[in-house]
Amino acid sequence: METGVEFLTLYAFSSENWKRPPIEVNGLMLLLERFLNEKKEEMLREGVRLRAIGRLDDLPPPCRKKLDEVVAATAGNSRLHVILALSYSGRTEILDAVKSMVRDASAGTLAPTMSPPNSFPPASTPVESPTRTSSSAPPVK
């Protein structure tokens, strides 16, 4: 936090990861829960606000409950905004936005000036330095 970074997005679990063997997915979900349990107090102490983007309803209920708990507990913090991208992909984001707009258009509620919906939190700043830490190789079958 001494670097002056205000927003940090961590692409923690791609929607493609659901295709991995169940034992791997379960292990990753347990790691997420462990991280949330172990880091909650530190986030509170250090002024970190946690947010999450992606298809959060895809997460197992215990994992989602813990995520919601930590997000709510840190909602008043503003020193560093950490955004976890979970069950997320850019393609999924676009697909969800188009589906939502089609639903709204069919219902007659889509105004010409409306912005497409998205799951990015408001007030995030432009990306300054994207870093990808993994390969784009398909999951092992």
C-alpha positions in Angstrom: 0.0 0.0 0.0 3.0 2.2 0.3 3.3 2.2 -3.5 0.3 4.5 -3.9 -1.9 1.8 -5.6 -5.5 2.5 -4.8 -7.2 -0.3 -6.8 -6.0 -3.8 -7.3 -8.0 -6.4 -9.3 -7.0 -10.0 -8.8 -8.2 -12.4 -11.4 -8.5 -15.2 -8.9 -10.8 -17.8 -10.6 -11.7 -17.7 -14.3 -15.1 -19.1 -15.4 -13.0 -21.5 -17.5 -11.7 -23.0 -14.2 -15.0 -24.7 -13.6 -14.0 -27.2 -16.4 -11.1 -28.5 -14.2 -11.5 -31.7 -12.3 -13.9 -31.4 -9.3 -11.2 -32.1 -6.8 -9.1 -29.1 -8.1 -12.2 -26.8 -8.1 -13.1 -27.9 -4.6 -9.5 -27.2 -3.5 -9.5 -23.8 -5.0 -12.8 -22.9 -3.3 -11.3 -24.1 0.0 -8.3 -21.9 -0.6 -10.5 -18.9 -1.2 -12.4 -19.5 2.0 -9.2 -19.9 3.9 -7.8 -16.7 2.4 -11.0 -14.8 3.4 -10.9 -16.3 7.0 -7.2 -15.6 7.5 -7.0 -12.1 5.9 -10.3 -10.5 7.1 -8.8 -9.0 10.3 -5.7 -7.7 8.4 -7.9 -6.1 5.7 -9.9 -4.4 8.4 -6.8 -3.2 10.3 -5.0 -2.0 7.1 -8.1 -0.2 5.6 -8.5 -2.6 2.7 -12.0 -2.7 1.0 -12.8 -6.0 -0.6 -15.1 -6.3 -3.6 -15.9 -9.1 -6.0 -16.9 -9.2 -9.7 -18.0 -12.1 -11.9 -20.7 -14.7 -11.7 -20.7 -14.9 -7.9 -23.8 -17.0 -7.7 -21.7 -19.8 -9.3 -19.7 -20.1 -6.1 -20.5 -22.8 -3.5 -22.8 -21.4 -0.8 -20.3 -21.5 2.0 -17.7 -19.7 -0.1 -20.2 -17.1 -1.2 -21.4 -16.6 2.3 -17.8 -16.0 3.6 -17.1 -13.7 0.6 -20.3 -11.6 1.3 -19.3 -11.4 5.0 -15.8 -10.0 4.3 -17.1 -7.7 1.6 -19.7 -6.3 4.0 -17.2 -6.0 6.9 -14.7 -4.1 4.8 -17.2 -1.8 3.0 -16.2 1.2 5.0 -12.5 1.0 4.2 -10.9 3.1 1.5 -7.1 2.8 1.7 -6.9 0.1 -0.9 -9.7 -1.4 -3.0 -9.0 -5.1 -3.7 -11.4 -6.5 -6.4 -11.5 -10.3 -6.7 -12.6 -11.5 -10.1 -14.3 -14.9 -9.4 -16.0 -17.1 -12.0 -15.1 -14.3 -14.4 -14.0 -13.8 -18.0 -14.2 -10.9 -20.4 -16.3 -13.0 -22.8 -18.7 -13.9 -20.0 -19.0 -10.2 -19.0 -19.9 -9.2 -22.6 -22.3 -12.1 -23.0 -24.1 -11.3 -19.7 -24.4 -7.6 -20.7 -25.9 -8.5 -24.1 -28.4 -10.9 -22.6 -29.4 -8.3 -20.1 -29.9 -5.7 -22.8 -31.9 -8.1 -24.9 -34.2 -8.8 -21.9 -34.6 -5.1 -21.3 -35.3 -4.4 -24.9 -37.9 -7.2 -25.0 -39.6 -5.8 -21.9 -39.5 -2.3 -23.4 -37.4 -1.0 -20.6 -34.2 -0.3 -22.5 -33.6 3.4 -22.9 -31.4 4.6 -25.8 -29.1 6.4 -23.3 -28.6 3.5 -21.0 -25.2 2.1 -20.5 -24.7 -1.7 -20.8 -24.8 -3.3 -17.4 -21.6 -4.8 -16.0 -20.3 -6.2 -12.8 -17.4 -3.9 -12.4 -17.6 -1.8 -9.3 -18.2 1.9 -9.8 -15.4 4.4 -9.3 -12.7 2.1 -10.4 -9.8 3.8 -12.1 -8.3 3.0 -15.5 -5.9 0.1 -15.6 -2.3 1.3 -15.4 -0.3 -1.9 -15.5 -2.0 -5.2 -16.3 -0.1 -8.3 -15.3 -1.0 -11.8 -16.3 0.6 -14.5 -14.1 -0.6 -17.6 -15.9 -0.7 -19.1 -19.3 -3.8 -19.2 -21.5 -3.4 -22.9 -22.0 -6.6 -24.9 -21.7 -7.3 -26.8 -18.5 -5.9 -30.3 -18.2 -8.5 -33.0 -19.0 
